């Protein structure tokens, strides 16, 4: 791994806390976080945090980071495909850096696995789930089945157990039939330890929000994103940049 990589993270919490998965996956990387304070897992709960993304990224760029990842899947897809594209363009113009979002990361992860027909499980309630379905459809995927935990309280996803996540994944894969990939969406769900187990149980390759975001962030910064033991995407990862960014 290239040494002395520094990656900026816009995080949904109100505190500037680095999600624990990043240092666990890439212990030699320096992560710097700036929180935007999502209030709830609802459109109204995201609104003020969404408006804080660009200012937070600007602050991170001033700290000398090499790339910026916006953590928060629903935070970045809930306004739709076009709004997400506009956000990425504005972030790149404001910071002059390679920038991506958790929503972009899961899309690129599914594409890297060759998955177009997908099953989806989430932490979200119906409104946010339907917005995710639309975003994924507009991104070129066919959503065969989608189930969520129905959560709206910010912080509630982290209280779901590994068994809860695996059981929901089993259900949605069974409903989908011949899915080419499984998306587990929500950065608050603790999915890093379960991805490989879900793949073994279902036979379906898994992309989940937080591992995919750190995988994508490492690719943006030009580091080696490969991590063994956590599933197919991370084990086959390369040093390539995220498509769509030309440094």
N, C-alpha and C positions, 0 to 999 in steps of 0.2 A: 504494500500500500504506500502511495506517495505520502511523505510526512508533512506535518504542519498544515493540514487542510483546516480551514475555518469556514463553517457553514452557518448562515443565519436562518433562524426559524421564526416565522410569525405564528404564534400559538393561540388557540382559542381561549385559554384561561385568562383570568385577570392578572395573574402573576407571570413573571418572566421565567417560567420553569421549563427546562428541557425534558421532553418525554423520555422515560427511562429506557425505551427500546433503542434509541439512537446510540447512546454509549454502550449498550449491551451488544449491539450489532457491530459497531465500529469504534472500539475503545481508543483508538489512536487519534480520533478526530475531535476538534474543538467545536462544539455547538454553542451558539449564542442565541438566546430566545428573547422575543418581545411579545407580550400578551396583549390581546385586544378585547377580552372580556365578553364572550358569548353569554347571554343571560338564560337561554333555554333552547331546546332543540325544536324550535318552531321558527317560521319566517320572521315573526316579530322579535323573537329572541336573538336572531342573527343580525338584524338590520344595523344596529349601532356598531357592532363588531366589524361588519363588512366595510363600513365607512372608515374604520381604523386601519384596514390592511395596508393601504398605500403609505400613510404616514409611518406606520411601524416598519415597513420595508425600507423607507428612506432612512430611518434611524439606524437600521442594521447596516445599510450600505455605508453610512458614515463611520461605522466601527471597523471597516476594513474587511468584511467578510468576502468570500470568493463566489458564493452562490447563495440564493435565498429560496427556501421552501415554505409555502404557506400551508401549515397544518390545519386540518379541518375539512373533511370531505363535504359534508352538507353545507358548511359555511361557504364553500366555493362553488357548489353546483346549484344552490337553491334558487338563484335568480335566472337560471336557464343557460343554455349552451352559448348564446350570443353574449350575454353579460359576462360569462366566464372568459370567453375569448377577449373581450374588451378589457377585463381586469388584467389578464396576462400582458396584453400590449402596453397598458399604462404602467404596470410594474417594471417592465423592461425599459421603457422610456425614462422613467423617473430614476431608476437605480443604475442603469447601464450595465447590469449584471445578468448572468444566466439565472432565470427565475422559473419556478414551476409551482404547482399547487398539488394538494393531495388528490383532487379530482383528476388532474392530468396524470398523476402517477398511477392511479388504478387503471386508467384507460391504457396507458402505455404498457403496464404490466400484463393486462389481458391480451393486448396485441402481440407482445413478446412471446406469449404462450400459444399464439395462433387460435385464440378463443374468440369466436364471433357469436355463437349461440350460448348464452350464459344463464346460470342460476344466480340469484342474488339474495343474500340475507343481510339484515341491517338491524341497527338499534332503534329505528325511527318509527313514528306513528304514520298514519295513512297519507296525510298531506305531503310530508317530506318524501315518503316512499314514491309517490306518484311523480314528484319533481325529479327524483333520481331516475325513475324509469324513462321519463322524457329526455333527460340529459344523456343517458346511455343510448337510447334509440337514435338521437341526433348525432351521437358519436360513432354510429355505425354498427351497433350491437343489436341482436335479437334477444330480448329478455323472455326466457321460457317460463320462469317462475320467480316470484319475489315474496319474501316473508320478512316481517320485522318484529322486534320485541315490543313495539308500541310505546317507546319511552319519549318523554318530553322534558323531563328534569335534567338540567345540565349536571353532569357528574354521575348520573344513574348508570350509564353503560359500563363504567368501571366496576360496578358491583355485580355484574353478570359473571358467573363462574365459567371456567373453561368447559365444564360439562354442559352448561346452558348453551354456549356457543356451538359446541359440537353437535348437540341435539338439534338445534335449529338448522345447522348446515345439512345434517342428514335428511331432515324433513324437506327442505327446499330442493335438494338434489334428487330425492325420490319423486317429488312432484314434477320436476323439470324433465325427467327422463334422460335423454342423451345429451346432456350439457357438455360443452367443450371446455368450460371453465366455471369456477365459482368465485363470485365477488362477495367478500364480507366487508360491508361498508360501515364505518364510523371509527374515527380515531380513538374514541374513548373505550372501545372494546379491546380487551387484552388478548390479541390474536397471535402474537409472535410465538408463544409456546404451542399453539394448537394447529398451525397450518399444515405441518407435515402429517400429523395424526389424521386430520380431516381428509387429506389426500389419500392416505392409506385406507380409511374407512369407506370413502365414496368412489375412489378411482378417478376423481376429478381434480385437475390442478387448481390451486387456490391463489387468489390475489386478495390481500387484505390491506386496509387503509394505511395503518402506521408503518408496517414493514415496507410496503410499496413506496411510501413517501421518503423514507430514509434511503432505500435503494435508488430512487430517482435523484435524490439530493446528491448522493455520492457520484452518480453518473454526470450530473451537472458540473460538479467540481473537478471532474477528470480523475477521480479516484477509482480504485478497484471495488466494485459493489458486491462481489461474490461473497456469500456467507454460507457455510455448510451447516446442515442440520435443521433448517427451517422451511424446507419445501423447495419445489422445483424452480420457481422463479428466481429465488435468491441463489440457488446452487448453480444455475446456468448463467448468472449475470455476468456482464462484460463491462469494459471501461467506456463503452460508447456513450456519447451524449444523448440526451433526450431528443427525439426528432422535433423539429420546429425551432430549435435554438441554434443559431450560427454565431459562435463567439467572434 
